[in-house]
Amino acid sequence: MDQTMSVKEVSLLLGIPEHTVRYYTDMGMIPNIRRAENNYREFDEEAVEWLKGTVYFRQLGLSLKDIRYYHDLCFAEGDEAVKERYRLLKRYCEKAEEEVKQAQERLEYLRYITEKDRKIAEELLPDSRNPFKNRKD
C-alpha cells in the first residue's frame, strides 16, 4: 500500500467502526499517525498494521494497558525488551490456542446434538429430550 487510507477506508478494511479507529488513534495506540492538511488522519501501511494488531489484541481480551505495554516494548532498546515481547506473545498465543480448543469442543457438541435432532425430526430416533412425548399417563 503506497497510498494512505482514510478512517473510513481503514474501518472497512478491518471491519471495525470508524469511532473505534479514531478512539485507538486518540489513545496513542498507533504511533506516528499522520494528519492531512485538513487534520484528517492518514493511515499508511505501518499504521494499518499497528491498528490491526491493536484490534486483534483487544479481541484476545487484552486491556489497552497491556497493549500499550507491548507497544512500549516495541520501541524499547535492548535484547531484554525483545525477549519480553516474545514472552508476552507466547502467552497470548497459548491463550488463543486454548480458546480455539474450547470453541472446537463446543462446535463438536453442537454438531452432535444437531445430527441427533435431525434424526428425531426424520423420525429415525425417539425424542428422548421432550418430557411431554415420553410421559406415561
DSSP file (Angstrom, degrees, kcal/mol; ACC not computed):
  #  RESIDUE AA STRUCTURE BP1 BP2  ACC     N-H-->O    O-->H-N    N-H-->O    O-->H-N    TCO  KAPPA ALPHA  PHI   PSI    X-CA   Y-CA   Z-CA
    1    1 A M              0   0    0      0, 0.0    44,-0.6     0, 0.0     4,-0.1   0.000 360.0 360.0 360.0 105.1    0.0    0.0    0.0
    2    2 A D        +     0   0    0     42,-0.1     2,-0.1     2,-0.1    42,-0.0   0.724 360.0  67.7 -85.9 -25.0    1.8    3.1   -1.2
    3    3 A Q  S    S-     0   0    0      1,-0.1     2,-0.2    41,-0.1    42,-0.1  -0.427  85.3-112.1 -92.2 167.4   -1.1    5.4   -0.6
    4    4 A T        -     0   0    0     -2,-0.1     2,-0.3    40,-0.1    40,-0.2  -0.623  26.7-139.9 -93.9 161.1   -2.6    6.5    2.6
    5    5 A M  B     -A   43   0A   0     38,-2.2    38,-2.7    -2,-0.2     2,-0.1  -0.874  10.6-124.8-120.1 153.4   -6.1    5.5    3.7
    6    6 A S     >  -     0   0    0     -2,-0.3     4,-2.5    36,-0.2     5,-0.2  -0.359  34.1-100.9 -85.9 171.4   -8.8    7.4    5.5
    7    7 A V  H  > S+     0   0    0     34,-0.3     4,-2.7     1,-0.2     5,-0.2   0.923 125.0  51.0 -56.8 -45.5  -10.5    6.5    8.7
    8    8 A K  H  > S+     0   0    0      1,-0.2     4,-2.3     2,-0.2    -1,-0.2   0.919 110.4  47.9 -61.5 -44.3  -13.5    5.2    6.7
    9    9 A E  H  > S+     0   0    0      2,-0.2     4,-2.4     1,-0.2    -1,-0.2   0.904 113.8  46.5 -64.8 -41.6  -11.3    3.1    4.4
   10   10 A V  H  X S+     0   0    0     -4,-2.5     4,-2.6     2,-0.2     5,-0.2   0.893 110.0  55.1 -66.7 -39.2   -9.4    1.6    7.4
   11   11 A S  H  X>S+     0   0    0     -4,-2.7     5,-1.8    -5,-0.2     4,-1.3   0.927 111.7  43.0 -57.5 -47.4  -12.7    0.9    9.1
   12   12 A L  H  <5S+     0   0    0     -4,-2.3    -2,-0.2     2,-0.2    -1,-0.2   0.893 113.0  53.0 -66.7 -40.6  -14.0   -1.0    6.1
   13   13 A L  H  <5S+     0   0    0     -4,-2.4    -2,-0.2     1,-0.2    -1,-0.2   0.910 119.5  32.8 -61.4 -44.0  -10.7   -2.9    5.7
   14   14 A L  H  <5S-     0   0    0     -4,-2.6    -1,-0.2     2,-0.1    -2,-0.2   0.542 105.4-122.9 -94.3  -7.8  -10.5   -4.1    9.3
   15   15 A G  T  <5 +     0   0    0     -4,-1.3    -3,-0.2     1,-0.3    -4,-0.1   0.878  69.3 122.7  69.8  37.1  -14.3   -4.5    9.8
   16   16 A I      < -     0   0    0     -5,-1.8    -1,-0.3    -6,-0.2    -2,-0.1  -0.912  68.4 -90.9-127.4 156.5  -14.4   -2.1   12.8
   17   17 A P    >>  -     0   0    0      0, 0.0     4,-1.6     0, 0.0     3,-0.6  -0.282  31.3-121.4 -65.2 151.3  -16.4    1.0   13.4
   18   18 A E  H 3> S+     0   0    0      1,-0.2     4,-2.3     2,-0.2     5,-0.2   0.874 113.1  58.1 -58.9 -38.6  -14.9    4.4   12.4
   19   19 A H  H 3> S+     0   0    0      1,-0.2     4,-2.5     2,-0.2    -1,-0.2   0.822 102.9  54.3 -65.8 -27.6  -15.2    5.6   16.0
   20   20 A T  H <> S+     0   0    0     -3,-0.6     4,-2.6     2,-0.2     5,-0.2   0.902 106.9  50.8 -69.2 -41.0  -13.1    2.7   17.2
   21   21 A V  H  X S+     0   0    0     -4,-1.6     4,-2.0     1,-0.2    -2,-0.2   0.943 113.8  44.6 -59.2 -47.6  -10.4    3.7   14.7
   22   22 A R  H  X S+     0   0    0     -4,-2.3     4,-2.9     1,-0.2    -2,-0.2   0.907 111.5  53.4 -64.3 -41.8  -10.5    7.2   16.0
   23   23 A Y  H  X S+     0   0    0     -4,-2.5     4,-2.1     1,-0.2    -2,-0.2   0.937 109.5  47.2 -59.9 -48.6  -10.5    6.1   19.6
   24   24 A Y  H  <>S+     0   0    0     -4,-2.6     5,-2.5     1,-0.2     6,-0.5   0.880 114.1  47.3 -64.6 -36.8   -7.4    3.9   19.2
   25   25 A T  H ><5S+     0   0    0     -4,-2.0     3,-1.3    -5,-0.2     5,-0.2   0.915 111.7  50.3 -70.2 -39.5   -5.6    6.7   17.4
   26   26 A D  H 3<5S+     0   0    0     -4,-2.9    -2,-0.2     1,-0.3    -1,-0.2   0.821 106.8  55.9 -65.2 -30.4   -6.6    9.2   20.1
   27   27 A M  T 3<5S-     0   0    0     -4,-2.1    -1,-0.3    -5,-0.2    -2,-0.2   0.496 118.4-113.8 -78.8  -3.8   -5.4    6.8   22.8
   28   28 A G  T < 5S+     0   0    0     -3,-1.3    -3,-0.2    -4,-0.2    -2,-0.1   0.722  76.1 133.6  80.1  21.4   -2.0    6.8   21.1
   29   29 A M      < +     0   0    0     -5,-2.5    -4,-0.2     1,-0.2    25,-0.1   0.651  64.3  58.4 -79.6 -15.1   -2.2    3.1   20.1
   30   30 A I  S >  S-     0   0    0     -6,-0.5     3,-0.8    -5,-0.2    -1,-0.2  -0.925  87.9-140.2-116.6 105.5   -1.0    3.9   16.6
   31   31 A P  T 3  S+     0   0    0      0, 0.0    19,-0.1     0, 0.0    -2,-0.1  -0.303  75.8   7.2 -68.0 147.9    2.4    5.5   16.7
   32   32 A N  T 3  S-     0   0    0      1,-0.2     2,-0.2    -4,-0.1    15,-0.1   0.831  78.7-175.2  55.7  39.9    3.3    8.4   14.4
   33   33 A I    <   -     0   0    0     -3,-0.8     2,-0.2    -8,-0.1    -1,-0.2  -0.469  17.5-135.6 -66.2 134.7   -0.1    8.8   12.9
   34   34 A R  E     -B   42   0B   0      8,-1.1     8,-2.6    -2,-0.2     2,-0.4  -0.600  11.4-149.7 -94.0 154.2   -0.1   11.4   10.2
   35   35 A R  E     -B   41   0B   0      6,-0.2     6,-0.2    -2,-0.2     5,-0.0  -0.968  11.1-133.2-123.1 139.8   -2.5   14.1    9.6
   36   36 A A    >   -     0   0    0      4,-3.0     3,-2.3    -2,-0.4     6,-0.0  -0.241  41.7 -90.2 -77.3 174.6   -3.5   15.7    6.3
   37   37 A E  T 3  S+     0   0    0      1,-0.3    -1,-0.1     2,-0.1    -2,-0.0   0.834 131.8  53.7 -56.8 -33.5   -3.7   19.4    5.9
   38   38 A N  T 3  S-     0   0    0      2,-0.1    -1,-0.3     1,-0.0     3,-0.1   0.340 121.8-110.4 -83.8   7.7   -7.4   19.3    6.9
   39   39 A N  S <  S+     0   0    0     -3,-2.3     2,-0.2     1,-0.3    -2,-0.1   0.536  70.3 145.8  73.3  10.7   -6.3   17.5   10.1
   40   40 A Y        -     0   0    0      1,-0.1    -4,-3.0    -5,-0.0    -1,-0.3  -0.520  56.5-104.7 -73.4 145.5   -7.9   14.2    9.0
   41   41 A R  E     -B   35   0B   0     -6,-0.2     2,-0.4    -2,-0.2   -34,-0.3  -0.464  32.5-158.3 -70.0 141.2   -6.0   11.1   10.0
   42   42 A E  E     -B   34   0B   0     -8,-2.6    -8,-1.1    -2,-0.1     2,-0.6  -0.991   2.2-155.6-123.9 129.1   -4.0    9.3    7.3
   43   43 A F  B     -A    5   0A   0    -38,-2.7   -38,-2.2    -2,-0.4     2,-0.1  -0.904   8.8-172.7-109.9 118.1   -3.1    5.7    7.6
   44   44 A D     >  -     0   0    0     -2,-0.6     4,-2.4   -40,-0.2     5,-0.2  -0.379  48.9 -85.4 -91.8-177.7   -0.1    4.2    5.8
   45   45 A E  H  > S+     0   0    0    -44,-0.6     4,-2.0     1,-0.2     5,-0.1   0.889 129.5  50.3 -58.1 -41.9    0.7    0.5    5.7
   46   46 A E  H  > S+     0   0    0      1,-0.2     4,-2.2     2,-0.2    -1,-0.2   0.910 110.0  49.7 -64.2 -42.5    2.6    0.7    9.0
   47   47 A A  H  > S+     0   0    0      1,-0.2     4,-2.4     2,-0.2    -1,-0.2   0.893 109.3  52.2 -63.7 -39.9   -0.2    2.5   10.8
   48   48 A V  H  X S+     0   0    0     -4,-2.4     4,-3.0     1,-0.2    -1,-0.2   0.905 108.8  50.9 -62.8 -40.7   -2.7   -0.1    9.5
   49   49 A E  H  X S+     0   0    0     -4,-2.0     4,-2.5     2,-0.2    -2,-0.2   0.906 110.0  49.1 -64.8 -41.3   -0.6   -2.9   10.9
   50   50 A W  H  X S+     0   0    0     -4,-2.2     4,-2.2     2,-0.2    -2,-0.2   0.923 114.1  46.5 -61.6 -43.2   -0.4   -1.2   14.3
   51   51 A L  H  X S+     0   0    0     -4,-2.4     4,-2.6     2,-0.2    -2,-0.2   0.918 110.8  51.6 -66.0 -43.4   -4.2   -0.8   14.3
   52   52 A K  H  X S+     0   0    0     -4,-3.0     4,-2.7     1,-0.2     5,-0.2   0.921 110.4  49.6 -59.4 -44.0   -4.7   -4.3   13.1
   53   53 A G  H  X S+     0   0    0     -4,-2.5     4,-2.7     1,-0.2    -1,-0.2   0.907 110.5  50.1 -60.8 -42.1   -2.5   -5.6   16.0
   54   54 A T  H  X S+     0   0    0     -4,-2.2     4,-2.3     2,-0.2    -2,-0.2   0.921 111.3  48.5 -62.3 -44.6   -4.4   -3.5   18.5
   55   55 A V  H  X S+     0   0    0     -4,-2.6     4,-2.3     2,-0.2    -2,-0.2   0.930 113.4  46.9 -62.0 -46.6   -7.8   -4.8   17.2
   56   56 A Y  H  X S+     0   0    0     -4,-2.7     4,-1.4     2,-0.2    -2,-0.2   0.910 111.3  51.0 -63.6 -42.7   -6.6   -8.4   17.4
   57   57 A F  H  <>S+     0   0    0     -4,-2.7     5,-2.3     1,-0.2     4,-0.3   0.911 110.3  49.7 -61.9 -41.3   -5.1   -8.0   20.8
   58   58 A R  H ><5S+     0   0    0     -4,-2.3     3,-1.7     1,-0.2    -1,-0.2   0.910 107.6  54.0 -62.8 -41.0   -8.4   -6.5   22.1
   59   59 A Q  H 3<5S+     0   0    0     -4,-2.3    -1,-0.2     1,-0.3    -2,-0.2   0.775 104.0  56.4 -64.9 -24.9  -10.3   -9.4   20.5
   60   60 A L  T 3<5S-     0   0    0     -4,-1.4    -1,-0.3    -3,-0.3    -2,-0.2   0.533 126.0-105.1 -80.2  -7.1   -8.0  -11.7   22.5
   61   61 A G  T < 5 +     0   0    0     -3,-1.7    -3,-0.2    -4,-0.3     2,-0.2   0.562  67.4 151.5  97.2   9.1   -9.1   -9.9   25.6
   62   62 A L      < -     0   0    0     -5,-2.3    -1,-0.3     1,-0.1     2,-0.1  -0.479  43.9-121.8 -74.0 143.7   -6.1   -7.8   26.3
   63   63 A S     >  -     0   0    0     -2,-0.2     4,-2.2     1,-0.1     5,-0.2  -0.390  22.7-112.9 -75.9 161.4   -6.6   -4.5   28.1
   64   64 A L  H  > S+     0   0    0      1,-0.2     4,-2.6     2,-0.2     5,-0.2   0.846 120.1  58.1 -63.1 -32.0   -5.5   -1.3   26.5
   65   65 A K  H  > S+     0   0    0      2,-0.2     4,-2.0     1,-0.2    -1,-0.2   0.926 107.2  46.0 -62.1 -45.1   -2.9   -1.0   29.3
   66   66 A D  H  > S+     0   0    0      2,-0.2     4,-2.1     1,-0.2    -2,-0.2   0.882 113.2  49.9 -65.5 -38.4   -1.4   -4.4   28.2
   67   67 A I  H  X S+     0   0    0     -4,-2.2     4,-2.7     2,-0.2    -2,-0.2   0.915 109.8  50.4 -66.8 -42.1   -1.4   -3.5   24.6
   68   68 A R  H  X S+     0   0    0     -4,-2.6     4,-2.9     2,-0.2    -1,-0.2   0.891 108.0  54.0 -62.4 -38.6    0.3   -0.2   25.4
   69   69 A Y  H  X S+     0   0    0     -4,-2.0     4,-2.1     2,-0.2    -2,-0.2   0.927 109.4  47.7 -60.6 -45.3    2.9   -2.1   27.3
   70   70 A Y  H  X S+     0   0    0     -4,-2.1     4,-1.6     2,-0.2    -2,-0.2   0.933 112.2  49.6 -61.2 -45.2    3.6   -4.3   24.3
   71   71 A H  H  X S+     0   0    0     -4,-2.7     4,-1.0     1,-0.2    -2,-0.2   0.910 108.7  52.8 -60.4 -42.6    3.8   -1.3   22.1
   72   72 A D  H >X S+     0   0    0     -4,-2.9     3,-0.7     1,-0.2     4,-0.6   0.896 106.3  53.6 -59.9 -39.7    6.3    0.4   24.5
   73   73 A L  H >< S+     0   0    0     -4,-2.1     3,-0.6     1,-0.2    -1,-0.2   0.837 100.9  60.8 -63.4 -32.1    8.4   -2.8   24.4
   74   74 A C  H 3< S+     0   0    0     -4,-1.6    -1,-0.2     1,-0.2    -2,-0.2   0.812 111.0  39.8 -64.4 -28.3    8.5   -2.5   20.6
   75   75 A F  H << S+     0   0    0     -4,-1.0    -1,-0.2    -3,-0.7    -2,-0.2   0.459  95.2 104.9 -99.7  -3.0   10.2    0.9   20.9
   76   76 A A    <<  -     0   0    0     -4,-0.6     2,-0.2    -3,-0.6     6,-0.0  -0.476  68.4-124.4 -79.9 150.5   12.4    0.0   23.8
   77   77 A E        +     0   0    0     -2,-0.2     4,-0.2     4,-0.1     3,-0.1  -0.609  63.0  46.0 -90.8 152.9   16.1   -0.6   23.3
   78   78 A G  S  > S-     0   0    0     -2,-0.2     4,-1.0     1,-0.1     3,-0.4   0.002  85.4 -85.8 102.7 156.9   18.0   -3.8   24.2
   79   79 A D  H  > S+     0   0    0      1,-0.2     4,-2.4     2,-0.2     5,-0.2   0.796 117.4  65.6 -68.1 -30.7   17.6   -7.5   23.9
   80   80 A E  H  > S+     0   0    0      1,-0.2     4,-2.5     2,-0.2    -1,-0.2   0.864  98.3  54.0 -64.2 -34.5   15.6   -7.8   27.1
   81   81 A A  H  > S+     0   0    0     -3,-0.4     4,-2.5    -4,-0.2    -1,-0.2   0.907 109.1  48.2 -64.6 -41.2   12.7   -5.9   25.5
   82   82 A V  H  X S+     0   0    0     -4,-1.0     4,-2.4     2,-0.2    -2,-0.2   0.915 111.8  49.8 -65.3 -41.8   12.6   -8.3   22.6
   83   83 A K  H  X S+     0   0    0     -4,-2.4     4,-2.5     2,-0.2    -2,-0.2   0.901 110.9  49.2 -63.6 -40.5   12.7  -11.2   25.0
   84   84 A E  H  X S+     0   0    0     -4,-2.5     4,-2.6     2,-0.2    -2,-0.2   0.909 109.7  51.4 -66.5 -41.1    9.8   -9.8   27.0
   85   85 A R  H  X S+     0   0    0     -4,-2.5     4,-2.9     1,-0.2     5,-0.2   0.928 110.5  50.1 -58.3 -44.1    7.8   -9.1   23.8
   86   86 A Y  H  X S+     0   0    0     -4,-2.4     4,-2.7     2,-0.2    -2,-0.2   0.929 110.1  49.4 -60.4 -46.0    8.4  -12.8   22.8
   87   87 A R  H  X S+     0   0    0     -4,-2.5     4,-2.1     2,-0.2    -1,-0.2   0.921 112.8  47.9 -60.9 -43.3    7.2  -14.0   26.3
   88   88 A L  H  X S+     0   0    0     -4,-2.6     4,-2.4     1,-0.2    -2,-0.2   0.951 113.2  46.7 -61.3 -49.4    4.1  -11.9   26.1
   89   89 A L  H  X S+     0   0    0     -4,-2.9     4,-2.6     1,-0.2    -2,-0.2   0.873 109.7  54.5 -62.4 -37.1    3.3  -13.0   22.5
   90   90 A K  H  X S+     0   0    0     -4,-2.7     4,-2.4    -5,-0.2    -1,-0.2   0.917 109.6  47.2 -62.6 -43.0    3.9  -16.6   23.5
   91   91 A R  H  X S+     0   0    0     -4,-2.1     4,-2.4     2,-0.2    -2,-0.2   0.908 111.8  50.5 -64.3 -41.1    1.4  -16.3   26.4
   92   92 A Y  H  X S+     0   0    0     -4,-2.4     4,-2.6     1,-0.2    -2,-0.2   0.901 110.3  50.3 -63.6 -39.8   -1.1  -14.7   24.1
   93   93 A C  H  X S+     0   0    0     -4,-2.6     4,-2.8     2,-0.2    -2,-0.2   0.922 109.9  49.9 -62.6 -44.2   -0.7  -17.5   21.6
   94   94 A E  H  X S+     0   0    0     -4,-2.4     4,-2.0     1,-0.2    -2,-0.2   0.901 111.5  48.9 -61.7 -40.9   -1.2  -20.1   24.3
   95   95 A K  H  X S+     0   0    0     -4,-2.4     4,-2.2     2,-0.2    -2,-0.2   0.933 112.4  47.7 -63.8 -45.5   -4.4  -18.3   25.4
   96   96 A A  H  X S+     0   0    0     -4,-2.6     4,-2.3     1,-0.2    -2,-0.2   0.894 110.1  52.6 -63.3 -40.2   -5.7  -18.1   21.8
   97   97 A E  H  X S+     0   0    0     -4,-2.8     4,-2.2     1,-0.2    -1,-0.2   0.891 109.0  49.9 -63.3 -39.2   -4.9  -21.8   21.2
   98   98 A E  H  X S+     0   0    0     -4,-2.0     4,-2.5     2,-0.2    -1,-0.2   0.896 109.9  50.8 -65.2 -40.3   -6.9  -22.7   24.4
   99   99 A E  H  X S+     0   0    0     -4,-2.2     4,-2.4     2,-0.2    -2,-0.2   0.890 110.0  50.0 -64.4 -38.8   -9.8  -20.6   23.2
  100  100 A V  H  X S+     0   0    0     -4,-2.3     4,-2.5     2,-0.2    -2,-0.2   0.915 110.1  50.8 -64.1 -42.9   -9.7  -22.4   19.8
  101  101 A K  H  X S+     0   0    0     -4,-2.2     4,-2.1     2,-0.2    -2,-0.2   0.924 112.0  46.4 -60.9 -45.3   -9.7  -25.8   21.5
  102  102 A Q  H  X S+     0   0    0     -4,-2.5     4,-2.1     1,-0.2    -1,-0.2   0.897 112.2  50.4 -65.7 -39.7  -12.7  -24.8   23.7
  103  103 A A  H  X S+     0   0    0     -4,-2.4     4,-2.4     1,-0.2    -2,-0.2   0.895 108.8  52.8 -64.3 -39.0  -14.5  -23.5   20.7
  104  104 A Q  H  X S+     0   0    0     -4,-2.5     4,-2.5     2,-0.2    -2,-0.2   0.902 108.2  50.6 -62.8 -41.7  -13.8  -26.7   18.8
  105  105 A E  H  X S+     0   0    0     -4,-2.1     4,-2.0     2,-0.2    -1,-0.2   0.909 111.3  48.1 -62.4 -42.4  -15.2  -28.8   21.7
  106  106 A R  H  X S+     0   0    0     -4,-2.1     4,-2.5     1,-0.2    -2,-0.2   0.898 111.4  50.9 -64.9 -39.5  -18.4  -26.6   21.6
  107  107 A L  H  X S+     0   0    0     -4,-2.4     4,-2.7     2,-0.2    -2,-0.2   0.914 108.5  51.1 -63.9 -43.4  -18.7  -27.0   17.9
  108  108 A E  H  X S+     0   0    0     -4,-2.5     4,-2.2     2,-0.2    -1,-0.2   0.910 111.7  47.6 -61.2 -42.4  -18.4  -30.8   18.1
  109  109 A Y  H  X S+     0   0    0     -4,-2.0     4,-2.7     2,-0.2     5,-0.3   0.926 111.1  51.1 -63.9 -44.0  -21.1  -30.9   20.7
  110  110 A L  H  X S+     0   0    0     -4,-2.5     4,-2.2     1,-0.2    -2,-0.2   0.907 110.4  48.9 -60.3 -42.2  -23.3  -28.6   18.6
  111  111 A R  H  X S+     0   0    0     -4,-2.7     4,-2.4     2,-0.2    -1,-0.2   0.900 110.4  52.5 -62.9 -40.3  -22.8  -30.9   15.6
  112  112 A Y  H  X S+     0   0    0     -4,-2.2     4,-2.2     1,-0.2    -2,-0.2   0.947 113.7  40.7 -61.6 -50.6  -23.6  -34.0   17.7
  113  113 A I  H  X S+     0   0    0     -4,-2.7     4,-2.6     2,-0.2    -1,-0.2   0.833 113.2  55.4 -72.5 -28.2  -26.9  -32.6   19.0
  114  114 A T  H  X S+     0   0    0     -4,-2.2     4,-2.1    -5,-0.3    -1,-0.2   0.932 110.1  45.7 -64.6 -45.4  -27.8  -31.1   15.6
  115  115 A E  H  X S+     0   0    0     -4,-2.4     4,-2.1     2,-0.2    -2,-0.2   0.904 112.3  51.5 -64.5 -40.6  -27.4  -34.5   14.0
  116  116 A K  H  X S+     0   0    0     -4,-2.2     4,-2.1     1,-0.2    -2,-0.2   0.930 111.0  47.4 -61.9 -45.1  -29.4  -36.1   16.8
  117  117 A D  H  X S+     0   0    0     -4,-2.6     4,-2.8     1,-0.2    -1,-0.2   0.839 108.0  56.4 -67.1 -31.7  -32.2  -33.6   16.3
  118  118 A R  H  X S+     0   0    0     -4,-2.1     4,-1.9     2,-0.2    -1,-0.2   0.935 108.9  46.6 -61.6 -44.6  -32.1  -34.2   12.5
  119  119 A K  H  <>S+     0   0    0     -4,-2.1     5,-3.5     2,-0.2     6,-1.0   0.874 112.6  49.6 -66.0 -37.2  -32.7  -37.9   13.1
  120  120 A I  H ><5S+     0   0    0     -4,-2.1     3,-1.6     4,-0.2    -1,-0.2   0.923 110.0  51.1 -65.7 -43.4  -35.5  -37.1   15.6
  121  121 A A  H 3<5S+     0   0    0     -4,-2.8    -2,-0.2     1,-0.3    -1,-0.2   0.850 111.3  47.6 -62.5 -34.2  -37.1  -34.8   13.1
  122  122 A E  T 3<5S-     0   0    0     -4,-1.9    -1,-0.3    -5,-0.2    -2,-0.2   0.304 117.2-117.8 -88.6   9.2  -36.9  -37.5   10.4
  123  123 A E  T < 5S+     0   0    0     -3,-1.6    -3,-0.2     2,-0.2    -2,-0.1   0.814  81.4 123.2  58.4  35.0  -38.4  -39.9   13.0
  124  124 A L  S   <S+     0   0    0     -5,-3.5    -4,-0.2     1,-0.2    -5,-0.1   0.607  76.8  29.8 -93.5 -17.6  -35.3  -42.1   12.9
  125  125 A L  S    S-     0   0    0     -6,-1.0    -2,-0.2    -9,-0.1    -1,-0.2  -0.972  89.0-108.1-136.5 150.9  -34.9  -41.7   16.7
  126  126 A P        -     0   0    0      0, 0.0     2,-1.5     0, 0.0     3,-0.1  -0.485  37.4-110.2 -74.5 154.1  -37.3  -41.2   19.5
  127  127 A D    >   +     0   0    0      1,-0.2     3,-0.8    -2,-0.1     6,-0.2  -0.650  44.9 168.5 -87.5  85.9  -37.3  -37.7   21.1
  128  128 A S  T 3   +     0   0    0     -2,-1.5    -1,-0.2     1,-0.2     6,-0.1   0.604  69.8  62.7 -75.4 -11.7  -35.8  -38.6   24.5
  129  129 A R  T 3  S+     0   0    0     -3,-0.1    -1,-0.2     1,-0.1    -2,-0.1   0.706  85.1  80.7 -85.7 -20.9  -35.3  -34.9   25.3
  130  130 A N    X>  -     0   0    0     -3,-0.8     4,-0.8     1,-0.2     3,-0.7  -0.770  60.2-166.8 -93.2 107.9  -39.0  -34.0   25.3
  131  131 A P  T 34 S+     0   0    0      0, 0.0     4,-0.3     0, 0.0     3,-0.2   0.772  85.5  60.3 -65.9 -24.0  -40.6  -35.0   28.6
  132  132 A F  T >4 S+     0   0    0      1,-0.2     3,-0.5     2,-0.2    -2,-0.0   0.824 103.8  49.1 -73.3 -30.2  -44.1  -34.5   27.2
  133  133 A K  T <4 S+     0   0    0     -3,-0.7    -1,-0.2     1,-0.2    -6,-0.1   0.683 113.3  47.6 -79.3 -17.5  -43.6  -37.1   24.5
  134  134 A N  T 3< S+     0   0    0     -4,-0.8    -1,-0.2    -3,-0.2    -2,-0.2   0.328  82.4 120.7-107.8   6.7  -42.3  -39.6   26.9
  135  135 A R    <   -     0   0    0     -3,-0.5     2,-0.7    -4,-0.3    -3,-0.0  -0.443  52.1-149.1 -73.3 144.1  -45.0  -39.3   29.7
  136  136 A K              0   0    0     -2,-0.1    -1,-0.1     1,-0.1    -2,-0.0  -0.872 360.0 360.0-112.6  96.8  -46.9  -42.3   30.6
  137  137 A D              0   0    0     -2,-0.7    -1,-0.1     0, 0.0    -2,-0.0   0.451 360.0 360.0 -85.3 360.0  -50.3  -41.1   31.6
